[in-house]
Amino acid sequence: MVEQTNNPSAESSGRETSWLQMVLIGRRPRTTLLRILVLVSVCAVTFKFVLLPIRVEGISMEPTYHDRRIDCINRLAFLWHEPQRGDVVGIRFSDPGNLTTPRAMLMKRIIGLPGETVSFHDGHAYINGELLDEPYLKFSCDWEHGPIQCGPDQYYVVGDNRSMPFELHMQGRAERDRIVGKVLL
Amino acid sequence: MKIAARLVLLAVLGGLGLWLWSVLFPSPEKIILKKISSLAATANISAADGTITRAAKASNVVNAFATDAEIVFDVTGVGARTLSGRDEIREAAMGGFASVPSLKVQFLDATAKVSVDKQTAEVTCTAQVSAGDNKDFGIQELRFQFKKIDGDWLITRAETVKTLQ
C-alpha cells in the first residue's frame, strides 16, 4: 500500500532529509560506514608506523627547517636502500633498534657515510679530506675540528645551522639502528 | 550458538583474569617503569610551590636512589659533574629546585630490561626538561641502573648518554 501526502511542507522536509542524508552518509550507509572504517584504519596504520608526524623544535636545522614546522618521517625510506649523503633523517634517542614509535627524535642531515672521515676547516665540511659541496647551507661559520672516522655502521650527522658554536651544536656519529627514517618534505 | 556464547564468555573471563593478575602481581619491568614515571612527576615544580614543598619534593626524589647511588652528568653546553651518595644528590636537588621558577620533567620512551636473576635492571629513556616559562626544552638520553634492595627497586646509578658519538 502506498500512502501519498498532500502536505507540501512534509514533502519538502522529506526531500531535505534525503538530500542531507545523501551528503552526509551517501546513498548506501553500509558502504559509507565500511569506507570510513577502512579510511580510519589506513590512516591509523600509516601515521603510527609509516609516516610519523613530527613538529620541529629548535633552530639547529635552520634555515631549511624552521622551528615549530610540521613534517613527517618516512620509516620505509631506507627499506630498499641505505641512507645517502644529504638525507635529512630522524634519529631516536633511546633504545636503538626498537621498532616502537619514539616520542622524541633528533633531526639531522647525513654528511658522512660508514667508513668515511669527516673534518671541519674554516667552516667547511671535508669528507676523506675533500671539500663537501653543501648548497643547503645559508649561514657562514668558522668551525674547526680534526678528522673523525665513522665506524662500519655509523653515519656522521649534523644540522644545517652552522652559525651556532661547534660545542653547542649537537652533531656526531649515529649508529644505523638509531636512524628511524627520512624526513618527507 | 550456545557453544559460541560460552566460548566468548570464557575468553572474556580469561582476559579479565589475566588483567587482574597483571594488576595484582605486576612484572618487575612494570614496577620499574612506574617508578621512573613517578620520579619524573615528583621532579615537576610549579611556580606556586613554596620552599617547603620544593624541599619535600627534593627529599622524595632522593628516596628513589640507593644510599650509595651515583649520578654522572655530561651534557653539551652545561659540562660534566658527578654526584655520589644520597647527601650530595639531596643537596643538588634542593639547590636546583630552589633556583628555578618552575620545572617540567618528562621521561619519554622508557624501556626496562631486567636481569635474569631479577635483582638488577637497566632503564633507558629520553628526558625532556623545560624550566620557567621557557617554551624551549632540553632533551637528553639517560640510562638508569636499578637494584632490588630490601624488596624495593632503587636507582644505584643514573648517567647521561651521548646519543651522537
Interface residues (C-beta under 8 A of the other chain):
Chain A: E57 G58 I91 R92 F93 S94 D95 N98 T100 P102 R103 A104 L106 K108 Q154 V157 E167 L168 M170 Q171 G172 R173 A174 R178
Chain B: T76 G77 L108 D109 A110 T111 T124 C125 T126 Q128 D136 F137 I139 E141 L142 V161 K162 T163 L164 Q165
